[in-house]
Structures are given as C-alpha cells and as structure tokens.
C-alpha cells in the first residue's frame, strides 16, 4: 500500500521545495487516481484546481462550489499520494471569518497549502473578461486571517492577485508586495500576458512565485525550463488533465454512437494491468491474502 507520509511532512516538503531553487511542478489532479499518476511520474506535488473541481461537478467556475465540497475532494486527493497537495481556495469562501474556517478545514484534510485570490464574490475564471478585484485592504484581511488561522506554521499560504487584467501590471506588483508583507508565503500573479511580464514580476517581488500555465488563457505557454530560468518557484497546469481526459471521453462516445463499439479506441485506453498498478492491488494482496487471493494480469492486459 502507499507509504504513509504525514501532512506535516508533506508541508515541510513543499516549503523545502520552494526554497530549493528548483521549480516545483504540480500538475492538476481532479481525482485521487489522477494524483496517483502524478506521483508515479515523479512530479514534486499535486495541484487541485477550483475550476477543474467545479467542471467535474458540471458547474461553471463562478464560485458555486462549497468549502465542504472542495475540502472533501481535496482531502481525498491529498491522501492518495505521499506528495504535498496545493489547493485552490478561490476567495476563501467568504471574508475573514470564512477564510479562517477554510484554512482549518484544509489543514484537517491533510492539504499542504492553498491560494486565496483578491477577486470579489462571486469570482470568475482568472482568464475571462469582466473580473473585479476587492480593495487591497480587504484582501489583506483575508491574508491575515489565513495566516492567523493556521495551526501548522508549515501550511503554505499563497496570495493570488487578478489585478493585472484590471488595474495593470504595476498595481498587481504593488498588491503582491502588500500581500507578502501581510504574511503570504507565496504570490500567484494571475493572467500575466508576456514572458517579459513574468520576468518583471520576479524582479519586483521577493517571495516565492507561482506560475499558472493553463491552456486557452492570456498567458504564454512557457516551459518548465523557461520558468525555472526566470526564477519562478512553482508551476501549475491546473485543468490540463481534465481537458485531456474529457477530450478522450468525447472521442470514445462519438465512436460508440457512430460505430456501436469501443473497439477502435481500446488501444488508446489505460490497460487493466496499469489501472491495477495505480490502485496498488499487489500490496493489498500481500497485506491480506485472505481478501486478495487472485493473480493480477500482466501490464499489457
């Protein structure tokens, strides 16, 4: 079975990674099984996107999900691997008191850190038009509430600013500095538009920085090497796995509708053996032969 690593160990690992000088790569996982695949490939952590979680519930990313839904799913994903999990907290599900409760719920769920944003409630996807941000003073209340509420000092508080699209780059930098002064451990500048803007933000802000490499957005698709060379500390690909999976699902359903069989898609499916590897049948078998008294097929089955 998966090696048990405590939440505090995972939080320390995330902090050590942010201080290492190496880019921490956190692909988005919309389920515990996807998180297992992330860990199996040797990434440094797992990211839980609010947009992906909402989409998986067939909801738009406009603040409709609840703290209970997000913390519950985040905890399931966090428990699936020994990697630290960073989660999207949107606007904290309210203001200061709600933010404090959000941090407590995430700590209880075994999550290593979260990011809070400075959008108004209800929020919207960070790469859409029509966003609004709260006054800096209101976001500072959210950040301070998060910092004060955590009981594990290694739980990472990341402040996201959406101000670039509304107030401009200089204002976003000013907000980032204020959020760091209020206790944010990391800053997430959302929807930067050029590689030069990523460089300028790095030059201006001293704390660790998160880069969002989502598809179909306003930011350029920088590689992990480019981001590391720019001095960024962490990168997320928040919805990529969900988009890839749903693309394959829709292709399969097209084939079922037109051909009446999945036969033309079987060679693109995860094999039964690979699924068994990810869910770790073998170690459960070793743990209790009375429960698991069968042989699993080879990898290609």
Backbone bond lengths (Angstrom), bond angles and torsions (degrees), N, CA, C in turn:
res aa  C-N    CA-C-N  psi(-1)  N-CA   C-N-CA  omega(-1)  CA-C   N-CA-C  phi
1 X - - - 1.456 - - 1.528 110.26 -
2 X 1.357 116.60 160.78 1.444 121.08 -177.44 1.518 110.88 -58.04
3 X 1.340 115.96 134.54 1.453 120.44 -179.92 1.519 110.21 -59.97
4 X 1.336 115.74 133.55 1.454 120.36 -178.91 1.524 109.69 -82.09
5 X 1.296 116.31 119.49 1.459 123.13 175.90 1.514 106.88 -121.88
6 X 1.311 117.49 129.73 1.459 120.59 -172.80 1.517 111.26 -71.42
7 X 1.331 116.97 155.76 1.466 119.64 176.22 1.523 112.79 -56.20
8 X 1.322 117.29 -37.89 1.470 118.84 -179.74 1.521 110.81 -65.71
9 X 1.340 117.79 -37.11 1.458 120.55 176.28 1.535 110.89 -64.28
10 X 1.316 116.59 -40.52 1.468 120.12 179.07 1.524 110.74 -64.88
11 X 1.320 117.18 -39.90 1.471 120.34 179.33 1.523 110.77 -65.60
12 X 1.323 116.08 -40.66 1.470 118.72 177.05 1.527 110.33 -64.37
13 X 1.326 116.68 -37.22 1.469 119.95 178.71 1.527 110.98 -64.21
14 X 1.329 117.54 -39.95 1.460 120.40 178.51 1.522 110.42 -64.25
15 X 1.314 116.68 -44.75 1.462 119.54 179.67 1.530 111.15 -64.07
16 X 1.325 115.98 -41.08 1.460 118.99 178.37 1.520 110.77 -63.18
17 X 1.326 116.64 -39.14 1.455 120.39 177.93 1.515 112.16 -63.32
18 X 1.319 117.07 -41.41 1.458 120.85 179.58 1.526 111.86 -65.05
19 X 1.324 116.23 -28.39 1.470 121.08 -179.20 1.519 113.07 -92.75
20 X 1.320 117.68 -0.99 1.462 121.48 -170.19 1.517 114.48 -80.50
21 X 1.334 117.68 -18.02 1.449 120.36 -173.20 1.515 113.22 84.25
22 X 1.326 116.65 -1.07 1.467 121.69 177.01 1.526 109.11 -108.50
23 X 1.309 115.44 142.56 1.460 120.26 179.94 1.520 110.19 -67.52
24 X 1.334 116.30 128.78 1.460 121.90 176.35 1.526 108.39 -90.81
25 X 1.325 116.52 122.00 1.461 122.18 -173.80 1.525 109.53 -102.74
26 X 1.339 116.69 117.53 1.461 121.38 -176.46 1.531 110.22 -124.43
27 X 1.338 117.62 89.86 1.462 118.83 173.40 1.528 110.98 -64.46
28 X 1.322 115.67 149.27 1.453 119.71 176.86 1.517 111.55 -73.37
29 X 1.325 115.75 139.94 1.470 122.29 175.88 1.516 108.01 -126.62
30 X 1.334 115.95 124.02 1.462 119.15 -179.70 1.524 112.13 -97.68
31 X 1.337 117.09 1.58 1.463 121.18 176.63 1.520 108.68 -153.87
32 X 1.340 117.62 161.83 1.465 119.76 176.42 1.523 113.10 -59.88
33 X 1.334 117.75 -35.47 1.464 119.97 179.96 1.519 110.67 -65.38
34 X 1.328 117.28 -40.00 1.461 120.24 176.53 1.530 109.76 -63.68
35 X 1.328 117.05 -38.82 1.468 120.23 177.27 1.532 111.02 -60.66
36 X 1.325 117.37 -37.42 1.462 120.60 176.17 1.530 110.67 -60.39
37 X 1.326 116.68 -40.88 1.459 120.20 178.81 1.526 111.01 -66.48
38 X 1.334 117.20 -36.64 1.467 121.08 174.89 1.523 110.22 -59.14
39 X 1.319 116.00 -49.71 1.463 120.18 -178.58 1.520 111.55 -64.03
40 X 1.326 116.52 -37.89 1.459 120.76 -177.65 1.522 111.96 -64.93
41 X 1.331 117.05 -25.55 1.465 120.83 -178.85 1.528 112.59 -88.80
42 X 1.313 118.23 -2.94 1.459 120.13 174.34 1.514 115.98 88.23
43 X 1.337 118.18 19.42 1.455 120.06 175.39 1.527 110.46 -72.78
44 X 1.339 114.90 165.83 1.472 119.36 -173.72 1.524 113.10 -87.24
45 X 1.310 118.40 -15.25 1.449 120.28 -178.69 1.514 111.13 -170.81
46 X 1.327 114.82 179.76 1.470 122.99 -178.23 1.524 107.90 -124.09
47 X 1.317 115.83 140.65 1.456 120.81 177.34 1.520 109.64 -115.60
48 X 1.328 116.37 138.66 1.464 122.29 175.85 1.525 107.94 -114.14
49 X 1.315 115.29 111.44 1.456 122.34 -176.44 1.519 111.34 -87.46
50 X 1.327 116.14 134.25 1.453 119.48 173.78 1.514 112.09 -64.71
51 X 1.338 116.35 -35.70 1.467 119.95 178.69 1.518 110.75 -66.22
52 X 1.344 116.93 -42.93 1.466 120.17 179.87 1.523 111.07 -67.47
53 X 1.332 116.46 -39.96 1.464 119.08 179.32 1.530 110.21 -64.30
54 X 1.326 116.11 -43.73 1.466 119.04 178.31 1.526 110.76 -62.18
55 X 1.341 116.51 -45.73 1.460 119.89 -179.86 1.517 111.62 -60.92
56 X 1.337 116.91 -38.42 1.458 120.32 179.04 1.522 111.48 -64.79
57 X 1.331 116.54 -23.88 1.467 121.96 174.31 1.531 111.87 -91.50
58 X 1.357 116.13 7.58 1.469 122.97 -178.59 1.520 111.31 62.42
59 X 1.337 115.63 40.13 1.458 122.45 178.45 1.522 109.89 -123.70
60 X 1.337 118.55 149.36 1.458 120.29 172.88 1.523 110.78 -74.51
61 X 1.332 115.73 160.49 1.457 121.45 -177.71 1.527 109.75 -86.50
62 X 1.320 116.04 72.37 1.471 121.39 -178.22 1.528 110.74 -132.73
63 X 1.330 116.05 33.65 1.452 119.83 175.14 1.516 115.28 77.61
64 X 1.330 117.94 25.50 1.461 120.76 -178.46 1.532 113.08 -86.10
65 X 1.321 117.51 -22.72 1.462 119.47 -179.65 1.520 109.84 -73.71
66 X 1.323 115.66 155.87 1.455 121.47 -177.53 1.520 110.93 -104.98
67 X 1.327 116.33 163.38 1.456 120.99 175.78 1.523 110.84 -57.78
68 X 1.321 117.45 -41.76 1.461 120.71 -179.14 1.524 110.98 -60.42
69 X 1.336 117.17 -44.40 1.463 120.49 179.38 1.521 111.58 -64.24
70 X 1.322 116.26 -45.64 1.462 120.38 -175.21 1.532 110.99 -70.10
71 X 1.329 117.44 -45.86 1.463 119.52 179.56 1.521 111.02 -65.66
72 X 1.329 117.01 -37.75 1.461 119.66 179.40 1.515 112.62 -63.91
73 X 1.327 115.98 -47.64 1.464 119.64 179.18 1.525 110.69 -68.52
74 X 1.319 116.28 -39.50 1.453 119.64 178.34 1.515 112.28 -61.71
75 X 1.320 116.60 -39.97 1.459 120.04 178.02 1.515 112.58 -65.51
76 X 1.334 116.96 -39.28 1.469 119.90 176.58 1.524 110.83 -61.07
77 X 1.325 116.24 -42.75 1.462 120.89 -179.60 1.521 110.31 -68.62
78 X 1.326 117.36 -42.80 1.465 120.93 -178.74 1.519 111.58 -62.12
79 X 1.323 117.14 -37.06 1.473 120.32 -177.95 1.518 113.08 -74.33
80 X 1.328 118.16 -13.88 1.463 120.95 -173.93 1.519 113.55 -76.93
81 X 1.331 117.73 -18.24 1.460 120.40 -177.10 1.529 110.37 -139.12
82 X 1.315 114.66 172.00 1.460 120.84 173.25 1.510 113.34 -90.65
83 X 1.333 117.40 6.59 1.456 121.73 -178.86 1.529 111.38 -86.94
84 X 1.330 117.76 154.10 1.461 119.47 171.71 1.526 110.79 -69.50
85 X 1.318 116.11 143.75 1.458 122.34 178.99 1.523 109.68 -115.35
86 X 1.322 115.76 126.29 1.462 122.66 174.55 1.522 107.19 -104.63
87 X 1.340 116.85 134.88 1.457 120.26 -173.99 1.520 111.44 -125.56
88 X 1.310 114.85 149.93 1.462 124.29 178.36 1.531 108.66 -83.38
89 X 1.332 116.12 117.90 1.465 120.69 179.83 1.516 112.51 -100.67
90 X 1.340 117.81 9.69 1.466 121.18 -176.52 1.532 110.03 50.18
91 X 1.311 118.39 -127.34 1.462 120.81 179.84 1.531 112.07 -94.86
92 X 1.324 116.88 15.22 1.459 120.44 -179.10 1.505 113.24 87.82
93 X 1.337 116.58 8.51 1.460 123.35 179.58 1.524 111.89 62.49
94 X 1.324 115.44 34.06 1.453 120.48 178.81 1.514 110.29 141.92
95 X 1.301 116.20 -153.46 1.460 120.56 179.20 1.531 110.66 -104.56
96 X 1.312 118.39 -155.33 1.468 121.45 -163.33 1.526 113.99 -52.46
97 X 1.315 117.90 -49.17 1.470 119.54 -178.29 1.526 110.89 -65.11
98 X 1.335 116.80 -38.10 1.460 120.49 177.56 1.526 110.93 -66.07
99 X 1.332 116.51 -39.80 1.461 120.77 177.72 1.518 110.77 -59.93
100 X 1.326 116.66 -43.92 1.462 120.17 179.01 1.528 111.12 -59.54
101 X 1.318 116.12 -42.68 1.471 119.48 178.73 1.522 110.73 -66.67
102 X 1.325 116.56 -35.72 1.464 120.63 178.15 1.523 111.10 -61.34
103 X 1.314 117.11 -45.33 1.475 120.53 179.81 1.527 109.88 -62.29
104 X 1.325 117.37 -42.87 1.465 119.99 178.66 1.523 111.15 -60.53
105 X 1.335 116.75 -41.51 1.468 120.37 -179.60 1.521 110.73 -66.01
106 X 1.317 117.30 -40.37 1.458 120.25 179.84 1.529 111.48 -68.65
107 X 1.311 117.35 -39.78 1.467 119.27 176.09 1.525 110.29 -61.64
108 X 1.331 116.65 -45.47 1.469 120.38 179.27 1.524 111.38 -61.29
109 X 1.332 117.50 -29.46 1.470 121.94 -178.94 1.524 112.67 -81.34
110 X 1.323 117.94 -4.74 1.455 120.66 177.99 1.514 114.32 84.58
111 X 1.319 117.07 17.59 1.463 122.13 -178.56 1.527 109.20 -81.92
112 X 1.351 116.80 148.83 1.460 121.13 -173.83 1.518 113.33 -89.70
113 X 1.313 117.99 -23.16 1.451 120.58 -178.97 1.510 110.94 -176.97
114 X 1.334 116.10 169.58 1.464 120.33 179.66 1.514 109.43 -147.45
115 X 1.327 115.67 163.64 1.456 118.71 169.44 1.516 110.30 -120.36
116 X 1.331 113.80 140.22 1.461 124.22 178.09 1.519 108.08 -112.53
117 X 1.330 117.31 145.25 1.454 119.40 -177.16 1.513 112.08 -117.00
118 X 1.335 114.25 165.21 1.464 120.47 -176.15 1.520 112.89 -101.71
119 X 1.322 117.08 22.44 1.462 119.32 173.63 1.528 110.61 -76.19
120 X 1.325 114.49 162.69 1.461 120.19 172.25 1.525 108.57 -76.85
121 X 1.328 115.66 162.09 1.462 121.77 171.27 1.535 108.77 -92.77
122 X 1.339 118.61 134.74 1.459 127.56 -6.24 1.523 111.12 -77.58
123 X 1.325 115.94 144.96 1.469 121.12 -178.87 1.518 110.56 -81.54
124 X 1.330 115.02 176.57 1.460 119.93 172.41 1.522 108.61 -143.27
125 X 1.309 115.61 167.91 1.464 120.83 -179.42 1.520 110.02 -50.61
126 X 1.324 116.51 136.43 1.451 121.52 -174.36 1.506 115.50 -66.23
127 X 1.327 119.03 -13.66 1.461 121.84 -179.16 1.524 112.20 -109.13
128 X 1.337 116.52 18.89 1.460 121.66 175.08 1.519 110.11 -105.19
129 X 1.318 116.38 156.77 1.461 121.29 174.38 1.523 109.76 -75.89
130 X 1.334 114.84 164.36 1.456 120.14 174.43 1.513 115.10 86.10
131 X 1.345 117.26 11.25 1.458 119.71 177.54 1.533 110.24 -70.20
132 X 1.317 115.13 156.80 1.459 121.70 171.86 1.519 108.33 -134.63
133 X 1.323 115.77 145.34 1.462 119.87 177.28 1.521 109.64 -114.01
134 X 1.320 114.57 150.57 1.461 120.05 176.67 1.524 108.94 -76.69
135 X 1.332 118.46 163.67 1.458 119.80 172.91 1.536 110.76 -58.51
136 X 1.309 116.07 150.53 1.469 120.34 -179.36 1.520 111.15 -54.22
137 X 1.324 117.31 -40.52 1.464 120.44 -178.30 1.522 111.91 -60.43
138 X 1.318 117.75 -34.90 1.460 120.98 179.46 1.522 111.07 -70.86
139 X 1.338 116.88 -40.11 1.458 119.54 176.70 1.523 111.22 -66.87
140 X 1.322 117.39 -34.74 1.463 119.55 176.93 1.528 111.03 -61.34
141 X 1.319 116.87 -35.56 1.466 119.91 176.00 1.518 110.64 -62.71
142 X 1.350 116.66 -41.10 1.462 120.10 178.43 1.529 110.96 -62.63
143 X 1.334 116.05 -45.97 1.461 119.79 -178.30 1.521 110.74 -63.72
144 X 1.313 116.99 -46.32 1.467 120.02 -178.90 1.527 111.32 -64.23
145 X 1.330 116.69 -37.68 1.464 119.71 177.43 1.519 110.54 -63.32
146 X 1.330 117.34 -40.92 1.463 120.84 179.11 1.516 111.18 -64.14
147 X 1.311 116.82 -46.23 1.467 121.00 -179.22 1.524 110.60 -63.11
148 X 1.321 116.74 -42.98 1.465 120.53 -178.96 1.520 111.68 -68.49
149 X 1.339 117.32 -31.80 1.467 120.46 -173.46 1.525 113.07 -78.80
150 X 1.324 118.83 -25.36 1.463 118.63 -175.20 1.524 110.38 -68.85
151 X 1.315 115.50 140.90 1.462 120.92 176.85 1.517 111.82 -100.14
152 X 1.331 116.93 -21.15 1.455 121.68 174.24 1.520 107.48 -101.79
153 X 1.340 118.28 113.39 1.467 119.74 -177.18 1.518 113.75 -63.54
154 X 1.345 117.71 -13.92 1.455 120.76 178.67 1.522 112.75 -86.85
155 X 1.334 118.41 -9.17 1.463 120.32 174.72 1.522 108.41 -62.40
156 X 1.325 117.60 125.90 1.460 122.00 -171.91 1.532 110.57 -88.41
157 X 1.333 115.38 125.53 1.457 122.23 175.74 1.523 107.75 -104.16
158 X 1.321 116.51 116.42 1.455 122.74 178.02 1.525 108.75 -111.07
159 X 1.328 116.51 131.92 1.464 121.36 178.23 1.523 108.87 -102.76
160 X 1.313 115.81 123.45 1.472 120.81 177.03 1.520 109.30 -99.67
161 X 1.323 115.76 136.26 1.460 119.45 172.63 1.520 110.60 -117.56
162 X 1.314 115.31 131.71 1.460 123.45 176.19 1.524 111.33 -101.47
163 X 1.331 116.51 15.15 1.459 120.29 -171.48 1.516 113.71 -72.11
164 X 1.336 119.02 -20.38 1.473 119.75 -177.47 1.523 111.72 -54.57
165 X 1.322 117.01 -43.31 1.464 120.22 -175.53 1.523 112.77 -76.03
166 X 1.327 117.81 -13.28 1.465 120.92 -171.73 1.525 111.39 -113.96
167 X 1.325 115.91 -46.43 1.465 121.36 -174.41 1.531 113.32 -110.80
168 X 1.330 116.96 -9.85 1.452 120.31 -179.84 1.515 113.20 101.11
169 X 1.328 115.26 167.94 1.464 121.31 -174.44 1.525 112.24 -65.18
170 X 1.325 117.96 -44.73 1.467 120.04 -177.73 1.520 111.23 -61.30
171 X 1.310 116.97 -41.09 1.467 120.38 178.85 1.520 110.43 -66.09
172 X 1.335 117.38 -37.93 1.468 120.37 177.76 1.519 110.66 -63.58
173 X 1.333 116.93 -40.01 1.467 120.79 177.41 1.531 110.29 -63.85
174 X 1.326 116.74 -44.16 1.469 120.23 179.05 1.526 110.89 -60.38
175 X 1.320 116.49 -42.27 1.461 119.76 177.47 1.529 110.43 -62.65
176 X 1.321 116.77 -44.79 1.462 120.50 -178.96 1.518 111.35 -57.98
177 X 1.314 116.76 -43.15 1.464 120.30 178.91 1.525 111.22 -63.48
178 X 1.320 116.15 -40.88 1.465 119.58 179.02 1.524 111.12 -65.66
179 X 1.331 117.14 -39.53 1.459 120.43 179.84 1.533 110.55 -65.94
180 X 1.336 115.81 -38.84 1.466 119.08 177.40 1.526 110.37 -65.42
181 X 1.311 117.04 -40.94 1.467 120.42 178.08 1.525 111.40 -63.10
182 X 1.327 116.83 -28.88 1.471 121.14 179.26 1.525 112.45 -79.90
183 X 1.339 117.57 -5.41 1.457 120.30 175.47 1.509 116.06 118.83
184 X 1.336 118.75 1.07 1.456 119.68 177.81 1.525 109.88 -64.86
185 X 1.334 116.36 133.73 1.457 121.63 -179.20 1.528 112.14 -80.92
186 X 1.314 116.81 -22.75 1.459 122.31 -176.13 1.516 107.44 -151.24
187 X 1.342 116.50 155.12 1.463 121.71 178.48 1.522 109.10 -124.02
188 X 1.307 115.41 142.27 1.462 124.65 -178.22 1.529 107.21 -120.35
189 X 1.339 118.26 97.31 1.465 119.83 175.69 1.526 110.10 -82.28
190 X 1.303 116.61 110.05 1.465 121.52 -174.59 1.527 111.50 -85.41
191 X 1.342 113.79 141.80 1.465 123.21 170.18 1.525 113.49 61.84
192 X 1.350 117.42 40.27 1.459 119.63 169.06 1.530 108.19 -66.67
193 X 1.326 116.69 151.46 1.460 119.52 -166.07 1.518 115.06 -105.87
194 X 1.322 118.68 -18.92 1.461 121.02 -178.28 1.525 109.22 -143.02
195 X 1.340 114.52 162.00 1.461 118.60 174.85 1.523 110.62 -60.96
196 X 1.332 116.94 -34.61 1.459 120.85 178.26 1.526 111.37 -62.75
197 X 1.331 117.52 -35.61 1.465 119.28 177.33 1.522 111.19 -68.78
198 X 1.326 116.99 -37.74 1.461 119.05 174.95 1.528 110.14 -60.68
199 X 1.328 116.75 -41.74 1.465 120.96 179.74 1.525 111.05 -65.90
200 X 1.327 116.94 -42.19 1.457 120.79 -179.00 1.522 111.26 -64.52
201 X 1.320 116.35 -38.92 1.465 119.84 178.99 1.528 109.93 -64.91
202 X 1.326 116.23 -41.62 1.460 119.70 178.61 1.520 111.52 -63.21
203 X 1.311 115.97 -39.19 1.457 120.93 -179.68 1.525 111.41 -64.87
204 X 1.333 116.40 -33.21 1.465 120.54 -171.42 1.522 114.41 -90.74
205 X 1.332 117.45 -23.68 1.472 120.83 -170.81 1.525 109.38 -116.44
206 X 1.334 116.20 132.45 1.464 120.88 -172.27 1.521 114.40 -87.11
207 X 1.326 118.89 -25.65 1.469 120.63 -174.71 1.526 110.58 -80.60
208 X 1.334 118.50 165.95 1.466 120.35 175.42 1.523 112.06 -53.67
209 X 1.341 114.93 146.59 1.461 121.55 -178.05 1.519 110.84 -121.77
210 X 1.344 115.26 143.58 1.458 124.00 177.43 1.516 108.99 -107.92
211 X 1.326 116.52 134.73 1.468 122.33 176.05 1.523 109.49 -111.59
212 X 1.324 115.31 133.71 1.463 121.87 179.43 1.522 108.97 -103.50
213 X 1.336 116.67 111.47 1.458 121.53 -179.53 1.529 110.40 -105.29
214 X 1.315 115.35 58.75 1.458 120.18 178.01 1.525 110.50 -78.08
215 X 1.318 116.06 157.52 1.460 121.11 177.04 1.533 110.04 -85.12
216 X 1.337 115.36 157.30 1.469 122.72 172.09 1.526 112.15 61.99
217 X 1.335 116.99 24.54 1.457 120.86 -179.53 1.520 111.63 -108.78
218 X 1.319 115.73 -164.28 1.463 121.28 -176.75 1.523 112.26 -93.00
219 X 1.328 118.79 -14.54 1.464 121.08 -178.44 1.522 110.57 -86.47
220 X 1.346 117.86 147.55 1.459 120.33 175.42 1.521 110.56 -67.61
221 X 1.328 116.23 153.89 1.468 121.23 -179.15 1.529 109.01 -85.57
222 X 1.316 115.84 82.86 1.459 121.26 178.77 1.522 109.66 -80.16
223 X 1.319 116.00 147.15 1.460 120.22 178.46 1.527 110.35 -82.59
224 X 1.314 115.34 165.82 1.462 119.77 176.34 1.522 110.50 -59.13
225 X 1.325 117.75 -40.86 1.468 120.34 178.70 1.529 111.34 -62.29
226 X 1.326 117.19 -43.34 1.466 119.80 178.52 1.525 111.14 -61.43
227 X 1.322 116.87 -43.14 1.468 120.35 -178.44 1.528 110.92 -66.83
228 X 1.329 117.01 -39.39 1.467 119.50 177.37 1.523 110.04 -64.41
229 X 1.331 117.00 -42.08 1.460 120.18 178.60 1.530 111.52 -64.04
230 X 1.327 117.34 -30.94 1.464 121.42 176.61 1.527 112.67 -75.10
231 X 1.343 116.52 -13.25 1.452 120.16 179.05 1.512 115.01 95.32
232 X 1.328 117.01 14.14 1.465 119.14 177.43 1.530 109.52 -75.98
233 X 1.318 114.73 152.25 1.462 120.45 -172.91 1.516 113.90 -101.55
234 X 1.335 117.40 -24.62 1.454 120.61 -174.56 1.518 109.09 -152.17
235 X 1.330 116.34 140.12 1.459 121.24 176.03 1.519 109.34 -127.73
236 X 1.324 115.41 140.94 1.462 121.42 173.99 1.523 109.38 -119.33
237 X 1.335 114.53 145.37 1.468 122.55 167.94 1.531 104.37 -117.39
238 X 1.319 118.22 84.26 1.465 121.09 -160.59 1.515 116.82 -67.31
239 X 1.332 117.80 -41.63 1.461 120.38 -171.36 1.533 111.20 -117.38
240 X 1.331 117.53 4.51 1.463 120.86 -173.55 1.517 112.68 -58.86
241 X 1.327 117.28 -45.12 1.468 119.34 -177.60 1.521 111.32 -66.23
242 X 1.320 117.41 -38.32 1.465 120.25 178.24 1.529 110.74 -66.20
243 X 1.321 116.69 -42.47 1.462 119.39 179.97 1.525 111.14 -64.57
244 X 1.345 115.70 -42.21 1.464 119.20 179.10 1.525 110.59 -63.97
245 X 1.335 116.01 -43.99 1.461 119.90 -179.09 1.520 111.21 -64.63
246 X 1.329 117.33 -45.03 1.460 119.77 -178.11 1.526 111.69 -69.25
247 X 1.344 117.23 -31.30 1.457 118.94 173.51 1.511 111.22 -61.09
248 X 1.345 116.20 -43.24 1.462 120.40 178.60 1.526 111.33 -67.48
249 X 1.325 117.06 -39.01 1.461 121.23 179.00 1.531 110.50 -62.27
250 X 1.326 116.63 -45.20 1.466 118.80 -178.76 1.529 111.41 -67.10
251 X 1.341 117.11 -36.40 1.467 120.00 175.11 1.532 110.61 -61.62
252 X 1.324 116.42 -42.88 1.462 120.51 178.90 1.527 110.80 -62.13
253 X 1.327 117.11 -45.27 1.458 119.69 -178.06 1.527 111.55 -66.89
254 X 1.338 116.83 -31.97 1.467 119.35 173.77 1.526 109.94 -61.46
255 X 1.345 115.84 -43.46 1.463 119.45 -179.89 1.523 111.49 -65.89
256 X 1.324 117.32 -41.14 1.460 119.92 178.91 1.525 110.98 -62.97
257 X 1.333 116.14 -36.70 1.467 119.37 -178.62 1.526 111.46 -73.42
258 X 1.330 116.77 -39.50 1.468 119.41 -174.95 1.526 113.40 -90.43
259 X 1.340 116.77 -33.82 1.455 120.67 -174.70 1.528 113.34 -105.99
260 X 1.336 115.60 -20.25 1.453 119.12 179.21 1.517 113.96 76.61
261 X 1.329 117.70 12.51 1.458 121.43 179.94 1.527 109.59 -154.92
262 X 1.328 116.40 154.22 1.456 121.81 175.77 1.520 112.45 -91.90
263 X 1.338 117.46 4.95 1.464 121.52 -169.76 1.523 113.04 -56.03
264 X 1.323 117.81 -37.98 1.467 119.73 -177.56 1.520 112.83 -73.45
265 X 1.320 117.81 -7.66 1.464 121.44 -177.98 1.525 113.08 -111.84
266 X 1.293 118.51 -4.97 1.469 120.43 -174.84 1.520 111.62 -60.17
267 X 1.338 117.15 -37.52 1.463 119.08 -177.88 1.522 112.58 -70.24
268 X 1.333 117.72 -9.66 1.465 121.26 176.53 1.528 112.23 -101.39
269 X 1.323 117.18 -1.93 1.459 121.12 -177.85 1.526 111.49 -86.61
270 X 1.310 115.54 153.62 1.461 120.48 169.03 1.520 108.26 -64.89
271 X 1.314 116.82 133.66 1.456 119.28 -178.66 1.522 111.13 -73.87
272 X 1.322 114.80 161.46 1.461 119.44 175.43 1.532 109.94 -59.82
273 X 1.338 116.53 -40.73 1.457 119.92 -178.11 1.525 111.69 -64.12
274 X 1.352 116.43 -40.90 1.461 119.00 179.29 1.518 110.85 -66.93
275 X 1.315 117.86 -39.20 1.462 120.54 175.21 1.519 110.27 -59.30
276 X 1.333 116.84 -43.81 1.458 120.34 179.60 1.526 111.42 -62.68
277 X 1.347 116.76 -34.24 1.457 119.40 175.92 1.527 111.13 -62.78
278 X 1.330 116.07 -46.21 1.454 119.47 -176.31 1.529 112.46 -68.08
279 X 1.319 117.54 -35.61 1.467 119.20 178.14 1.527 111.92 -87.03
280 X 1.342 116.63 -1.95 1.465 123.51 169.71 1.525 113.17 65.00
281 X 1.334 115.04 46.57 1.455 119.51 176.30 1.525 111.89 -54.08
282 X 1.330 116.97 -40.81 1.462 120.56 -171.02 1.520 112.21 -60.94
283 X 1.343 117.41 -43.02 1.459 118.43 -177.34 1.526 111.39 -72.59
284 X 1.350 117.15 -32.25 1.459 118.51 174.19 1.522 110.06 -65.63
285 X 1.321 115.59 -36.82 1.459 120.61 176.46 1.523 110.37 -60.83
286 X 1.352 115.95 -45.82 1.455 120.13 179.51 1.527 111.71 -66.57
287 X 1.321 116.20 -32.67 1.466 121.17 -177.24 1.526 111.48 -69.21
288 X 1.312 117.39 -37.65 1.460 119.88 -176.92 1.517 109.75 -150.07
289 X 1.321 116.34 93.65 1.463 121.74 -179.08 1.524 112.12 -63.79
290 X 1.335 116.79 -25.02 1.462 119.15 -179.75 1.529 110.85 -67.98
291 X 1.326 116.44 -31.82 1.459 119.79 -179.78 1.518 111.68 -86.41
292 X 1.340 116.30 -37.02 1.457 121.14 -174.78 1.528 108.09 -121.84
293 X 1.323 115.75 90.49 1.454 120.56 -175.52 1.522 111.03 -113.97
294 X 1.346 116.14 37.87 1.457 120.21 -178.63 1.524 108.60 -128.86
295 X 1.313 116.13 165.47 1.463 122.66 176.74 1.521 108.56 -99.20
296 X 1.310 116.34 136.24 1.459 119.92 175.13 1.523 108.98 -85.07
297 X 1.328 117.20 147.46 1.462 119.72 -177.78 1.511 111.67 -71.01
298 X 1.329 116.70 171.27 1.445 121.84 177.69 1.510 111.20 -67.14
299 X 1.332 116.29 169.55 1.468 121.35 -173.78 1.525 113.16 -59.00
300 X 1.315 116.86 -31.34 1.464 119.96 -175.20 1.517 113.39 -88.44
301 X 1.325 117.71 -0.80 1.468 119.33 -176.91 1.518 111.71 -73.09
